[in-house]
Amino acid sequence: MGHPGQVHLFKNAILELEKKGHQCKITIIDKEVSSKLLEIYGFEHEVVGAAKSSMFAKAIELLKIESRLLKICKSFKPDILVGGVGNAYVAHVGKLIGKPSIVFDDTEHSKIEHFLTDPFATVICTPSCYKLNLGKKQVMYDGYHELAYLHPNYFTPNPKILKELGLKEDNVFIILRFVSWNAIHDVGHIGLTLEDKRNAISEFEKYGCVLISSEKPLQNEFEKYQINVSPEKMHHLLYYATLLYGESATMASECAVLGTHAIFCDYAGRGYTDEEEKYDLVYNFKNEEIMGKESLCKAIKLLENPNLKKEGKKKREILLKDKIDVTEFIVRFIENCSITLKKRAL
């Protein structure tokens, strides 16, 4: 797991696989709250590396991670290696030990990560709305990563979490999400400017409570808005939020499957956020020169609708009818791969 989002992506699948008698070994790149989340959920894991910011540091760390992962594989002797977006580590090590690797990807514009991962992975599983054709290795499914953990089969919103922030279910509150822009595919991009953020906060305070979640340290002027809740509670806040505004594709998609409207500002966009716009739940803004102004205008228009929350939950029902339980797909796919391997051995 290379990102906190991948902890969520695989956590229910791991539980299901273990119930069926399979053994799972969890390794992680220590980024943000990944390790803390696994501890909260009660998963044993090994840290094989850390997130780095510069290209040179990332290259050196990749070699270190793969060396550690290879050592673990020689001891654990896995039948299959599974990883999330841009997980070149499992693809490379899988090749080295002669075992299949399954990578779950939903990020089309990660050119360097695709270059490092795709030629070595055995199978690449993507949502059906994925914009790239990856050839024979690609397996598509009708869902999003976020439906592996926020599908109603696994997630039930808990209003008690609102009390920690002095909020009630009928309160208007807006969550702002800022990212670090340190990923390989984000080089040369900065997202929303400081002025964009100031303008958004100033306008949103006219409608309700403003809360900020950020990958990187906030400027002093924004610290009073920072959310101080444990990370596993964030999805409950997203469910009850009136609006999400920010730079995170994952969080925008999480809101969509929870029935909360989201503004997503990112130069590249994603196949899944584009599709979620068709459900009128996510609104994509990709022109960095004007995204601040245009996205804020859209956000204000949404906030002026007193029925925004109720309408969002109705749109969610339509989305859920069209999509699958992604955890069920992951478990079934891994088991089918395992059965195929056993037949080959016979």
C-alpha positions as CSV (number, residue, x, y, z in Angstrom):
1,M,0.0,0.0,0.0
2,G,1.5,3.3,-1.1
3,H,-1.1,5.7,0.1
4,P,-3.7,6.0,2.9
5,G,-6.4,5.6,0.2
6,Q,-5.1,2.1,-0.6
7,V,-5.5,1.1,3.1
8,H,-9.2,1.8,2.6
9,L,-9.3,0.2,-0.9
10,F,-8.0,-3.2,0.4
11,K,-9.0,-3.3,4.1
12,N,-12.4,-5.1,3.5
13,A,-11.0,-7.4,0.9
14,I,-8.2,-8.5,3.3
15,L,-10.8,-9.3,6.0
16,E,-12.9,-11.3,3.5
17,L,-9.9,-13.2,2.2
18,E,-8.7,-14.0,5.7
19,K,-12.2,-15.3,6.6
20,K,-11.9,-17.6,3.6
21,G,-8.7,-19.0,5.0
22,H,-6.2,-17.1,2.9
23,Q,-3.1,-15.5,4.4
24,C,-2.4,-11.9,3.7
25,K,0.9,-10.0,4.4
26,I,0.6,-6.2,4.4
27,T,3.5,-3.9,3.5
28,I,3.2,-0.1,3.3
29,I,5.0,3.0,2.2
30,D,4.7,5.2,5.2
31,K,2.8,8.3,3.9
32,E,0.6,10.6,6.0
33,V,-1.6,8.4,8.2
34,S,-1.3,5.0,6.4
35,S,0.4,3.3,9.4
36,K,-2.0,4.9,11.9
37,L,-5.0,3.7,9.9
38,L,-3.8,0.1,9.8
39,E,-3.2,0.2,13.6
40,I,-6.7,1.6,14.2
41,Y,-8.2,-1.2,12.0
42,G,-6.1,-3.8,13.8
43,F,-3.9,-4.9,10.8
44,E,-0.3,-6.0,11.4
45,H,2.0,-4.6,8.7
46,E,5.6,-3.9,7.8
47,V,6.9,-0.5,6.7
48,V,9.1,-0.9,3.6
49,G,9.7,2.7,2.8
50,A,8.7,6.3,3.1
51,A,7.2,8.9,0.7
52,K,9.8,11.3,-0.8
53,S,9.4,14.6,-2.5
54,S,12.2,15.0,-5.1
55,M,12.6,12.8,-8.2
56,F,16.1,11.7,-7.2
57,A,14.9,10.7,-3.7
58,K,12.0,8.8,-5.1
59,A,14.3,6.8,-7.4
60,I,16.6,5.9,-4.6
61,E,13.7,5.0,-2.3
62,L,12.2,2.8,-5.0
63,L,15.3,0.6,-5.0
64,K,15.3,0.4,-1.2
65,I,11.6,-0.5,-1.1
66,E,12.0,-3.2,-3.7
67,S,15.0,-4.7,-1.9
68,R,13.0,-4.8,1.4
69,L,9.9,-6.2,-0.3
70,L,11.9,-8.9,-2.1
71,K,13.4,-10.0,1.3
72,I,9.9,-10.2,2.8
73,C,8.6,-12.2,-0.2
74,K,11.5,-14.7,0.2
75,S,10.3,-15.3,3.7
76,F,6.5,-15.1,3.3
77,K,6.5,-16.9,-0.1
78,P,3.3,-15.3,-1.6
79,D,1.3,-16.8,-4.4
80,I,0.1,-13.4,-5.6
81,L,1.2,-9.8,-5.1
82,V,-1.4,-7.1,-5.1
83,G,-0.9,-3.3,-5.2
84,G,-2.7,0.0,-5.8
85,V,-2.2,2.9,-8.1
86,G,1.4,3.3,-9.4
87,N,2.6,0.3,-7.4
88,A,5.7,-0.6,-9.5
89,Y,7.1,-2.4,-6.5
90,V,4.8,-5.4,-6.6
91,A,5.1,-5.6,-10.4
92,H,8.9,-5.6,-10.3
93,V,9.2,-8.0,-7.4
94,G,6.5,-10.3,-8.8
95,K,8.6,-10.6,-12.0
96,L,11.8,-11.3,-9.9
97,I,10.2,-14.2,-7.9
98,G,8.1,-15.5,-10.8
99,K,4.7,-14.7,-9.2
100,P,1.7,-12.8,-10.7
101,S,1.1,-9.3,-9.7
102,I,-2.3,-7.6,-9.8
103,V,-2.4,-3.7,-9.8
104,F,-5.5,-1.7,-9.3
105,D,-5.2,1.6,-11.1
106,D,-7.5,4.6,-11.6
107,T,-5.1,7.4,-12.5
108,E,-4.6,7.8,-16.2
109,H,-2.1,10.7,-16.3
110,S,0.6,9.1,-14.1
111,K,2.9,8.6,-17.1
112,I,6.1,7.8,-15.2
113,E,4.3,5.4,-12.9
114,H,2.7,3.7,-15.9
115,F,6.1,3.4,-17.6
116,L,7.5,1.8,-14.5
117,T,4.6,-0.5,-13.6
118,D,2.5,-1.6,-16.7
119,P,5.2,-3.6,-18.6
120,F,5.8,-5.7,-15.5
121,A,2.4,-6.2,-14.0
122,T,0.5,-9.4,-14.8
123,V,-3.0,-7.8,-14.6
124,I,-4.1,-4.2,-14.3
125,C,-7.6,-3.7,-13.0
126,T,-9.3,-0.4,-13.8
127,P,-12.8,1.2,-13.5
128,S,-14.8,0.9,-16.7
129,C,-14.7,4.7,-17.1
130,Y,-10.9,4.6,-17.3
131,K,-9.7,6.6,-20.3
132,L,-6.7,4.6,-21.4
133,N,-6.6,1.3,-23.2
134,L,-3.9,-0.8,-21.5
135,G,-4.2,-3.8,-23.8
136,K,-4.6,-7.5,-22.9
137,K,-3.5,-7.0,-19.3
138,Q,-6.4,-4.7,-18.5
139,V,-9.5,-5.9,-16.7
140,M,-12.3,-3.4,-16.3
141,Y,-15.1,-3.4,-13.7
142,D,-18.1,-1.1,-13.3
143,G,-17.1,0.8,-10.1
144,Y,-14.7,3.1,-8.4
145,H,-12.0,2.4,-5.8
146,E,-14.1,4.3,-3.2
147,L,-16.9,1.8,-3.6
148,A,-14.6,-0.8,-2.0
149,Y,-15.1,0.9,1.4
150,L,-17.9,3.4,1.1
151,H,-20.5,1.0,-0.4
152,P,-23.5,0.6,1.9
153,N,-22.4,-3.0,2.4
154,Y,-19.4,-1.7,4.4
155,F,-20.1,1.9,5.5
156,T,-22.8,3.3,7.8
157,P,-22.5,7.0,8.6
158,N,-22.2,7.9,12.3
159,P,-23.7,11.3,13.3
160,K,-22.0,11.1,16.7
161,I,-18.7,12.1,15.1
162,L,-20.3,15.5,14.3
163,K,-20.5,16.3,18.0
164,E,-16.7,16.2,18.3
165,L,-16.7,19.4,16.1
166,G,-19.8,20.9,17.7
167,L,-21.9,20.2,14.6
168,K,-25.4,18.8,13.9
169,E,-26.7,16.9,11.0
170,D,-28.7,19.8,9.7
171,N,-25.8,22.3,9.9
172,V,-24.3,23.7,6.8
173,F,-20.5,23.0,6.7
174,I,-18.0,23.0,3.9
175,I,-14.9,20.9,3.8
176,L,-11.8,22.2,1.9
177,R,-9.2,19.7,0.9
178,F,-5.7,20.7,-0.2
179,V,-3.0,18.3,-1.5
180,S,0.8,18.5,-1.4
181,W,1.4,18.3,-5.2
182,N,4.5,16.1,-4.5
183,A,3.4,13.2,-6.6
184,I,5.5,12.3,-9.7
185,H,2.7,13.2,-12.0
186,D,2.1,16.6,-10.3
187,V,5.5,18.1,-11.1
188,G,5.1,21.7,-12.4
189,H,1.6,22.1,-11.1
190,I,0.4,24.0,-8.0
191,G,-3.4,23.7,-8.0
192,L,-5.4,26.4,-6.2
193,T,-3.4,29.6,-5.4
194,L,-3.2,31.2,-1.9
195,E,-5.5,33.9,-3.1
196,D,-8.0,31.3,-4.4
197,K,-8.0,29.6,-1.0
198,R,-8.5,32.9,0.8
199,N,-11.4,33.9,-1.5
200,A,-13.1,30.5,-1.1
201,I,-12.9,30.6,2.7
202,S,-14.2,34.2,2.8
203,E,-17.2,33.3,0.7
204,F,-18.0,29.9,2.3
205,E,-18.1,31.5,5.8
206,K,-21.2,33.4,4.6
207,Y,-23.0,30.1,4.3
208,G,-21.8,27.9,7.2
209,C,-18.8,26.4,9.0
210,V,-15.5,26.0,7.1
211,L,-13.3,23.0,7.8
212,I,-9.9,22.3,6.2
213,S,-8.1,19.0,5.6
214,S,-4.6,19.4,4.1
215,E,-1.7,17.0,3.1
216,K,0.9,19.7,3.8
217,P,1.2,22.2,6.7
218,L,-1.3,25.1,6.5
219,Q,-0.4,28.8,6.5
220,N,-0.9,30.3,9.9
221,E,-4.0,32.2,8.8
222,F,-5.8,28.9,7.9
223,E,-4.8,26.9,11.0
224,K,-8.0,27.8,12.9
225,Y,-10.1,25.9,10.2
226,Q,-8.0,22.7,10.3
227,I,-10.0,19.5,11.1
228,N,-8.7,17.8,14.2
229,V,-10.4,14.4,14.1
230,S,-8.8,10.9,13.8
231,P,-8.4,9.9,10.1
232,E,-10.9,7.0,10.2
233,K,-13.7,9.4,11.0
234,M,-13.2,11.6,7.9
235,H,-15.7,9.7,5.8
236,H,-18.5,10.3,8.3
237,L,-17.8,14.0,8.0
238,L,-17.9,13.8,4.2
239,Y,-21.2,12.1,4.3
240,Y,-22.8,14.9,6.4
241,A,-21.0,17.8,4.7
242,T,-22.9,20.2,2.6
243,L,-20.0,20.5,0.1
244,L,-16.4,19.5,-0.6
245,Y,-14.1,22.0,-2.3
246,G,-10.5,21.2,-3.2
247,E,-7.8,19.4,-5.1
248,S,-8.2,15.7,-4.1
249,A,-9.7,13.3,-6.7
250,T,-10.1,10.6,-4.1
251,M,-12.0,12.8,-1.7
252,A,-14.2,14.1,-4.5
253,S,-15.0,10.6,-5.5
254,E,-15.6,9.6,-1.9
255,C,-18.2,12.4,-1.7
256,A,-19.8,11.3,-4.9
257,V,-20.5,7.8,-3.6
258,L,-21.7,9.2,-0.3
259,G,-24.1,11.6,-2.0
260,T,-22.2,14.8,-1.1
261,H,-21.5,17.4,-3.9
262,A,-17.9,18.0,-4.6
263,I,-15.8,20.7,-6.5
264,F,-12.6,19.1,-7.9
265,C,-9.8,21.4,-9.1
266,D,-7.0,19.6,-10.9
267,Y,-5.2,20.2,-14.2
268,A,-5.6,16.6,-15.4
269,G,-8.9,15.3,-14.0
270,R,-9.7,11.6,-13.8
271,G,-12.0,9.2,-15.8
272,Y,-14.0,8.5,-12.6
273,T,-14.5,12.1,-11.6
274,D,-15.6,12.9,-15.2
275,E,-18.1,10.1,-15.0
276,E,-19.3,11.3,-11.5
277,E,-20.0,14.7,-13.1
278,K,-22.6,12.9,-15.2
279,Y,-24.4,12.0,-12.0
280,D,-24.2,15.8,-11.1
281,L,-22.2,15.0,-8.0
282,V,-18.7,16.1,-8.9
283,Y,-17.7,19.3,-10.8
284,N,-14.3,19.3,-12.5
285,F,-12.2,22.4,-13.1
286,K,-9.0,21.8,-15.1
287,N,-7.8,25.1,-16.4
288,E,-5.3,26.3,-13.8
289,E,-5.5,29.9,-14.9
290,I,-9.2,30.3,-14.2
291,M,-10.1,27.3,-12.0
292,G,-10.1,29.3,-8.8
293,K,-12.7,31.8,-10.0
294,E,-14.9,29.4,-12.0
295,S,-14.9,26.7,-9.2
296,L,-15.8,29.3,-6.6
297,C,-18.8,30.6,-8.7
298,K,-20.1,27.0,-9.0
299,A,-19.6,26.4,-5.3
300,I,-21.6,29.5,-4.4
301,K,-24.4,28.5,-6.8
302,L,-24.6,25.1,-5.1
303,L,-24.6,26.5,-1.6
304,E,-27.5,28.8,-2.5
305,N,-29.6,25.6,-2.9
306,P,-31.3,24.9,0.5
307,N,-32.1,21.3,-0.6
308,L,-28.5,20.5,-1.7
309,K,-27.9,17.7,0.8
310,K,-31.2,15.9,0.1
311,E,-30.7,16.1,-3.6
312,G,-27.2,14.7,-3.3
313,K,-28.5,11.6,-1.4
314,K,-31.0,11.0,-4.2
315,K,-28.3,11.2,-6.8
316,R,-26.3,8.7,-4.8
317,E,-29.0,6.1,-5.0
318,I,-28.9,6.3,-8.8
319,L,-25.1,6.0,-8.8
320,L,-25.2,2.9,-6.5
321,K,-27.7,1.1,-8.7
322,D,-25.3,1.5,-11.7
323,K,-22.2,0.3,-9.8
324,I,-20.9,-2.9,-8.2
325,D,-19.5,-3.8,-4.8
326,V,-15.8,-3.4,-5.6
327,T,-14.6,-5.3,-2.5
328,E,-16.6,-8.3,-3.8
329,F,-14.9,-7.9,-7.2
330,I,-11.4,-7.7,-5.6
331,V,-11.9,-10.8,-3.5
332,R,-13.4,-12.8,-6.4
333,F,-10.7,-11.8,-8.8
334,I,-7.9,-12.7,-6.5
335,E,-9.5,-16.1,-5.7
336,N,-10.0,-16.8,-9.3
337,C,-6.4,-16.0,-10.0
338,S,-5.4,-18.4,-7.2
339,I,-7.5,-21.2,-8.6
340,T,-5.9,-20.7,-12.0
341,L,-2.5,-21.0,-10.5
342,K,-3.4,-24.2,-8.6
343,K,-4.7,-25.8,-11.8
344,R,-1.5,-24.9,-13.6
345,A,0.5,-26.5,-10.8
346,L,-1.5,-29.7,-11.2
